[in-house]
Amino acid sequence: MTCSRYALVAGMAVALACGSSAREAFAIKQFFEEFKAIYVKPESVDPAEKVLATEVESAKCNVCHVGSSKKERNSYGEALAERLDKKEDAKNVEKIKKALEEVAALPSDAANASSPTFGALLKEGKLPGGK
């Protein structure tokens, strides 16, 4: 095989590998950092807090998102998106904290007002938007 054919085959293999790899949803870093600062306590002795820390570490962006698109949100992410603008509020720590607090008080299932609040789920060590 000539050098040019080898380069072409190698290039196609790289392109195919990159194009077929799953992409993770990317959260707004500041929103995620404030969420972790409030809710994630990995050194806690409380079993629910330890479980939540593990779940959040595993879920990363999918605490608020579903699938591989950053445009797809779970119910928790939707509730936050109603209160925060990714461009305008990314550096507004107080607004982020206020939004997290407001959303924690909301029912986790908008269609069922008696469902546990997002905050109650977090206290139980569960991801607020589900797995």
Residue frames as a rotation matrix with the C-alpha (Angstrom) as fourth column:
MET 1
0.589 0.808 0.000 0.00
0.808 -0.589 0.000 0.00
0.000 0.000 -1.000 0.00
THR 2
-0.199 -0.657 0.727 1.36
0.571 -0.680 -0.459 3.43
0.797 0.324 0.510 -0.88
CYS 3
-0.869 -0.222 -0.442 1.77
0.493 -0.467 -0.734 6.17
-0.043 -0.856 0.515 1.69
SER 4
-0.804 0.591 0.062 -1.17
-0.564 -0.792 0.235 8.16
0.188 0.154 0.970 0.33
ARG 5
-0.042 0.804 -0.593 -3.51
-0.200 0.574 0.794 5.16
0.979 0.151 0.137 0.48
TYR 6
-0.354 -0.166 -0.921 -2.36
0.789 0.475 -0.389 4.38
0.502 -0.864 -0.037 4.03
ALA 7
-0.990 -0.033 -0.140 -2.97
0.101 -0.850 -0.517 8.00
-0.102 -0.525 0.845 5.06
LEU 8
-0.506 0.859 -0.075 -6.42
-0.646 -0.319 0.694 7.92
0.572 0.399 0.716 3.46
VAL 9
0.049 0.498 -0.866 -7.40
0.251 0.833 0.493 4.67
0.967 -0.241 -0.084 5.22
ALA 10
-0.594 -0.338 -0.730 -6.02
0.777 -0.006 -0.630 5.91
0.209 -0.941 0.266 8.54
GLY 11
-0.968 0.240 0.080 -7.84
-0.248 -0.962 -0.115 9.22
0.050 -0.132 0.990 8.17
MET 12
-0.206 0.941 -0.269 -11.12
-0.492 0.138 0.860 7.48
0.846 0.309 0.434 7.40
ALA 13
-0.102 0.110 -0.989 -10.70
0.627 0.779 0.022 5.20
0.773 -0.617 -0.149 10.42
VAL 14
-0.877 -0.254 -0.409 -10.11
0.479 -0.547 -0.686 8.18
-0.049 -0.797 0.601 12.71
ALA 15
-0.774 0.628 0.074 -13.12
-0.569 -0.744 0.350 10.04
0.275 0.229 0.934 11.27
LEU 16
-0.038 0.774 -0.632 -15.33
-0.128 0.624 0.771 6.99
0.991 0.110 0.076 11.68
ALA 17
-0.341 -0.169 -0.925 -14.19
0.809 0.449 -0.380 6.44
0.479 -0.878 -0.017 15.27
CYS 18
-0.978 -0.054 -0.202 -14.76
0.152 -0.845 -0.513 10.09
-0.143 -0.533 0.834 16.19
GLY 19
-0.619 0.782 -0.069 -18.12
-0.632 -0.444 0.635 10.28
0.466 0.437 0.769 14.47
SER 20
0.059 0.694 -0.717 -19.49
-0.025 0.719 0.694 7.16
0.998 -0.023 0.060 16.11
SER 21
-0.739 -0.351 -0.576 -18.36
0.534 0.216 -0.817 7.81
0.411 -0.911 0.028 19.66
ALA 22
0.359 0.914 -0.190 -21.09
0.820 -0.212 0.531 8.82
0.445 -0.347 -0.826 22.09
ARG 23
-0.556 -0.484 0.675 -20.93
0.135 -0.854 -0.502 12.36
0.820 -0.188 0.541 23.32
GLU 24
-0.399 0.360 -0.843 -21.83
0.916 0.121 -0.382 13.31
-0.035 -0.925 -0.379 26.85
ALA 25
0.580 0.632 0.513 -24.16
0.587 -0.762 0.275 16.22
0.565 0.142 -0.813 27.49
PHE 26
-0.558 -0.830 0.007 -22.28
0.647 -0.440 -0.622 19.28
0.520 -0.342 0.783 28.66
ALA 27
0.503 0.695 -0.514 -23.72
0.863 -0.376 0.337 21.15
0.041 -0.613 -0.789 31.60
ILE 28
0.538 -0.332 0.775 -22.96
-0.142 -0.942 -0.305 24.78
0.831 0.054 -0.554 32.34
LYS 29
-0.237 -0.778 -0.581 -19.92
0.460 0.438 -0.773 24.37
0.856 -0.450 0.254 34.57
GLN 30
-0.835 -0.114 0.539 -20.88
-0.331 -0.678 -0.656 27.10
0.440 -0.726 0.528 37.04
PHE 31
0.191 0.964 0.186 -24.40
-0.861 0.073 0.504 25.70
0.472 -0.256 0.844 37.49
PHE 32
0.561 -0.028 -0.827 -23.01
0.109 0.993 0.040 22.23
0.821 -0.113 0.560 38.14
GLU 33
-0.528 -0.836 -0.148 -20.34
0.325 -0.038 -0.945 23.54
0.785 -0.547 0.292 40.53
GLU 34
-0.594 0.380 0.709 -22.93
-0.727 -0.630 -0.272 25.41
0.343 -0.678 0.650 42.61
PHE 35
0.541 0.774 -0.328 -25.17
-0.582 0.626 0.519 22.34
0.607 -0.090 0.790 42.65
LYS 36
0.232 -0.534 -0.813 -22.26
0.431 0.806 -0.406 20.26
0.872 -0.256 0.417 43.96
ALA 37
-0.735 -0.553 0.392 -21.30
-0.053 -0.530 -0.846 22.91
0.676 -0.643 0.360 46.51
ILE 38
-0.228 0.752 0.618 -24.80
-0.934 -0.348 0.078 22.79
0.274 -0.560 0.782 47.98
TYR 39
0.644 0.762 0.060 -25.74
-0.759 0.628 0.173 19.12
0.094 -0.157 0.983 47.71
VAL 40
0.638 -0.434 -0.636 -22.66
0.064 0.853 -0.518 16.95
0.767 0.290 0.572 47.30
LYS 41
0.426 -0.466 0.775 -20.89
-0.903 -0.274 0.331 15.98
0.058 -0.841 -0.538 50.54
PRO 42
0.402 -0.266 -0.876 -18.60
-0.306 0.863 -0.402 13.04
0.863 0.430 0.265 49.78
GLU 43
-0.678 -0.732 -0.066 -17.00
-0.153 0.228 -0.962 13.08
0.719 -0.642 -0.267 53.25
SER 44
-0.050 0.760 0.648 -20.36
-0.947 -0.243 0.212 12.89
0.319 -0.603 0.732 55.02
VAL 45
-0.946 -0.186 0.266 -21.13
-0.283 0.874 -0.395 9.95
-0.159 -0.449 -0.879 57.28
ASP 46
-0.036 0.998 0.055 -24.81
-0.565 0.025 -0.825 10.14
-0.824 -0.061 0.563 56.29
PRO 47
-0.420 -0.157 0.894 -25.51
0.402 0.851 0.338 7.18
-0.813 0.502 -0.295 53.96
ALA 48
0.596 0.722 0.351 -27.90
0.662 -0.194 -0.724 9.17
-0.455 0.664 -0.594 51.74
GLU 49
0.755 -0.376 -0.537 -25.34
-0.444 -0.896 0.004 11.96
-0.482 0.236 -0.844 51.25
LYS 50
-0.324 -0.898 0.298 -22.66
-0.369 0.410 0.834 9.40
-0.871 0.160 -0.464 50.38
VAL 51
-0.120 0.380 0.917 -24.95
0.730 0.660 -0.177 7.76
-0.673 0.648 -0.357 47.82
LEU 52
0.864 0.485 -0.132 -25.86
0.297 -0.704 -0.645 11.12
-0.406 0.518 -0.753 46.32
ALA 53
0.302 -0.840 -0.450 -22.19
-0.625 -0.531 0.572 12.08
-0.719 0.109 -0.686 45.98
THR 54
-0.568 -0.491 0.660 -21.55
0.085 0.763 0.641 8.83
-0.819 0.420 -0.392 44.09
GLU 55
0.215 0.762 0.611 -24.64
0.804 0.217 -0.554 9.27
-0.554 0.610 -0.566 41.91
VAL 56
0.861 0.089 -0.501 -23.72
-0.099 -0.937 -0.336 12.85
-0.500 0.339 -0.797 41.00
GLU 57
-0.121 -0.982 -0.144 -20.14
-0.565 -0.052 0.823 11.87
-0.816 0.181 -0.549 40.19
SER 58
-0.544 -0.024 0.839 -21.45
0.453 0.833 0.318 9.16
-0.706 0.553 -0.442 37.90
ALA 59
0.388 0.848 0.361 -24.23
0.808 -0.125 -0.576 11.23
-0.444 0.515 -0.733 36.28
LYS 60
-0.702 -0.693 -0.164 -22.24
0.584 -0.691 0.426 14.45
-0.409 0.203 0.890 35.82
CYS 61
-0.946 0.285 -0.153 -24.13
-0.323 -0.804 0.499 16.52
0.019 0.522 0.853 33.22
ASN 62
-0.491 0.793 -0.362 -27.06
0.104 0.466 0.879 14.17
0.865 0.393 -0.311 33.37
VAL 63
-0.768 0.329 -0.550 -28.05
0.540 -0.130 -0.832 15.52
-0.345 -0.935 -0.078 36.76
CYS 64
-0.256 0.657 -0.709 -30.01
-0.270 -0.753 -0.600 18.00
-0.928 0.037 0.370 34.59
HIS 65
-0.197 0.095 -0.976 -29.77
-0.976 -0.117 0.185 16.52
-0.097 0.989 0.116 31.10
VAL 66
0.420 0.291 0.860 -30.85
-0.164 0.956 -0.244 13.28
-0.893 -0.039 0.449 29.44
GLY 67
0.868 -0.087 0.489 -29.19
0.473 0.446 -0.760 11.48
-0.152 0.891 0.428 26.59
SER 68
-0.068 -0.993 0.100 -26.27
0.942 -0.031 0.334 12.96
-0.328 0.117 0.937 24.76
SER 69
-0.097 0.094 0.991 -27.74
0.629 -0.766 0.134 16.31
0.772 0.636 0.015 23.74
LYS 70
-0.865 -0.257 -0.432 -27.25
0.500 -0.512 -0.698 19.31
-0.042 -0.820 0.571 25.96
LYS 71
-0.736 0.658 0.157 -30.60
-0.527 -0.703 0.478 20.56
0.425 0.269 0.864 24.70
GLU 72
0.135 0.773 -0.620 -32.48
0.016 0.624 0.781 17.62
0.991 -0.115 0.072 26.24
ARG 73
-0.674 -0.317 0.667 -33.24
-0.601 -0.290 -0.745 18.11
0.430 -0.903 0.005 29.92
ASN 74
-0.565 0.531 -0.631 -34.91
0.678 0.735 0.013 16.03
0.471 -0.420 -0.775 32.56
SER 75
0.482 0.872 0.087 -37.63
0.649 -0.422 0.633 17.56
0.589 -0.249 -0.769 34.76
TYR 76
0.457 -0.406 -0.791 -35.05
0.696 -0.391 0.602 19.00
-0.554 -0.826 0.104 37.16
GLY 77
-0.633 -0.757 0.159 -33.08
0.659 -0.420 0.624 20.57
-0.406 0.500 0.765 34.33
GLU 78
-0.245 0.643 0.726 -36.26
0.703 -0.398 0.590 22.01
0.668 0.655 -0.354 32.82
ALA 79
0.723 0.545 -0.423 -37.20
0.677 -0.442 0.588 23.64
0.133 -0.712 -0.689 36.13
LEU 80
0.059 -0.789 -0.612 -33.73
0.597 -0.464 0.655 25.19
-0.800 -0.404 0.443 36.41
ALA 81
-0.682 -0.332 0.651 -33.78
0.731 -0.286 0.620 26.32
-0.020 0.899 0.438 32.77
GLU 82
0.309 0.872 0.380 -36.96
0.775 -0.463 0.430 28.29
0.551 0.162 -0.819 33.50
ARG 83
0.901 0.053 -0.431 -35.04
0.371 -0.610 0.700 30.28
-0.226 -0.790 -0.569 36.11
LEU 84
0.160 -0.944 -0.288 -31.54
0.040 -0.285 0.958 30.53
-0.986 -0.165 -0.008 34.67
ASP 85
0.975 -0.011 -0.223 -30.12
-0.222 -0.156 -0.962 31.72
-0.024 0.988 -0.155 31.36
LYS 86
0.668 -0.741 0.075 -26.89
0.715 0.666 0.211 29.95
-0.206 -0.087 0.975 30.47
LYS 87
-0.006 -0.704 0.710 -25.28
0.736 -0.484 -0.474 33.09
0.677 0.520 0.521 29.04
GLU 88
0.203 0.172 0.964 -26.59
-0.227 -0.949 0.217 35.79
0.952 -0.263 -0.154 31.36
ASP 89
0.771 0.297 0.563 -26.50
-0.586 -0.014 0.810 33.88
0.248 -0.955 0.163 34.64
ALA 90
0.629 -0.532 -0.567 -23.43
0.308 0.840 -0.447 31.64
0.714 0.106 0.692 34.33
LYS 91
-0.461 -0.887 -0.026 -21.39
0.421 -0.192 -0.887 33.91
0.782 -0.419 0.462 36.60
ASN 92
-0.183 0.504 0.844 -24.19
-0.693 -0.675 0.252 35.07
0.697 -0.539 0.473 38.88
VAL 93
-0.824 -0.276 -0.495 -23.61
0.083 0.805 -0.587 32.80
0.560 -0.525 -0.641 41.88
GLU 94
-0.834 0.541 0.111 -26.41
-0.280 -0.243 -0.929 34.30
-0.475 -0.806 0.354 43.95
LYS 95
-0.026 0.855 -0.518 -28.98
-0.993 -0.082 -0.086 33.80
-0.116 0.512 0.851 41.19
ILE 96
-0.298 -0.154 -0.942 -27.79
-0.429 0.903 -0.011 30.22
0.853 0.401 -0.335 40.66
LYS 97
-0.980 -0.098 -0.174 -28.12
0.112 0.455 -0.884 29.48
0.166 -0.885 -0.434 44.38
LYS 98
-0.542 0.840 -0.020 -31.58
-0.622 -0.416 -0.663 31.08
-0.566 -0.347 0.748 44.48
ALA 99
0.028 0.539 -0.842 -32.72
-0.937 0.308 0.166 29.02
0.349 0.784 0.514 41.48
LEU 100
-0.602 -0.311 -0.736 -31.41
-0.107 0.944 -0.311 25.80
0.791 -0.108 -0.602 43.05
GLU 101
-0.964 0.264 0.031 -33.26
-0.030 0.010 -1.000 26.63
-0.264 -0.964 -0.001 46.27
GLU 102
-0.264 0.916 -0.303 -36.52
-0.884 -0.355 -0.304 27.43
-0.386 0.187 0.903 44.43
VAL 103
-0.038 0.213 -0.976 -36.37
-0.746 0.644 0.170 24.26
0.665 0.735 0.134 42.35
ALA 104
-0.901 -0.332 -0.279 -35.64
-0.063 0.737 -0.673 22.13
0.429 -0.588 -0.685 45.43
ALA 105
-0.733 0.665 0.140 -39.08
-0.310 -0.144 -0.940 23.15
-0.605 -0.732 0.312 46.77
LEU 106
-0.153 0.695 -0.703 -40.93
-0.988 -0.099 0.118 22.07
0.013 0.712 0.702 43.60
PRO 107
0.529 0.372 0.763 -42.66
-0.371 0.910 -0.186 18.69
-0.763 -0.184 0.620 43.17
SER 108
-0.524 -0.840 0.142 -40.47
-0.286 0.331 0.899 16.33
-0.802 0.430 -0.414 41.14
ASP 109
-0.677 0.424 0.602 -43.45
0.733 0.462 0.498 15.42
-0.067 0.779 -0.624 38.95
ALA 110
-0.962 0.257 -0.096 -45.21
-0.262 -0.964 0.051 18.55
-0.079 0.075 0.994 37.71
ALA 111
-0.386 0.859 -0.336 -48.33
-0.365 0.193 0.911 16.49
0.848 0.474 0.239 36.90
ASN 112
0.340 0.441 -0.830 -48.52
0.560 0.614 0.556 15.17
0.755 -0.654 -0.038 40.47
ALA 113
0.253 -0.199 0.947 -48.41
-0.459 -0.886 -0.063 17.87
0.851 -0.419 -0.316 43.15
SER 114
0.843 0.091 0.530 -48.12
-0.531 0.303 0.791 15.22
-0.089 -0.949 0.304 45.88
SER 115
0.687 -0.685 -0.243 -44.88
0.435 0.655 -0.617 13.80
0.582 0.318 0.748 44.41
PRO 116
0.427 -0.594 -0.681 -41.75
0.771 -0.154 0.618 14.34
-0.472 -0.789 0.392 46.51
THR 117
0.906 -0.175 -0.386 -39.98
-0.281 -0.929 -0.240 17.62
-0.317 0.326 -0.891 45.95
PHE 118
0.619 -0.767 -0.166 -36.66
-0.018 0.197 -0.980 17.71
0.785 0.610 0.108 44.15
GLY 119
-0.080 -0.651 0.755 -35.11
-0.827 -0.379 -0.415 18.65
0.556 -0.658 -0.508 47.50
ALA 120
0.490 0.329 0.807 -36.65
-0.759 0.617 0.209 15.61
-0.429 -0.715 0.552 49.21
LEU 121
0.980 -0.166 -0.106 -35.21
0.069 0.796 -0.601 13.35
0.184 0.582 0.792 46.53
LEU 122
0.224 -0.953 0.202 -31.77
-0.291 -0.263 -0.920 14.89
0.930 0.148 -0.336 47.05
LYS 123
-0.018 -0.193 0.981 -32.03
-0.995 -0.094 -0.037 14.35
0.099 -0.977 -0.190 50.82
GLU 124
0.777 0.350 0.522 -32.86
-0.410 0.912 -0.001 10.69
-0.477 -0.213 0.853 50.13
GLY 125
-0.197 -0.948 0.249 -29.65
-0.220 0.290 0.931 10.38
-0.955 0.128 -0.266 48.09
LYS 126
0.170 0.358 0.918 -31.44
0.785 0.513 -0.346 10.29
-0.595 0.780 -0.195 44.75
LEU 127
-0.890 -0.403 0.213 -30.77
0.437 -0.626 0.646 12.27
-0.127 0.668 0.733 41.61
PRO 128
-0.515 0.736 -0.440 -33.47
-0.162 -0.588 -0.793 14.94
-0.842 -0.337 0.421 41.30
GLY 129
-0.060 0.481 -0.875 -34.25
-0.966 -0.247 -0.070 14.22
-0.250 0.841 0.480 37.65
GLY 130
0.869 0.332 0.367 -34.01
-0.287 0.942 -0.173 10.45
-0.403 0.045 0.914 37.92
LYS 131
0.011 -0.901 0.434 -31.35
0.104 0.433 0.895 8.19
-0.994 0.035 0.099 36.48
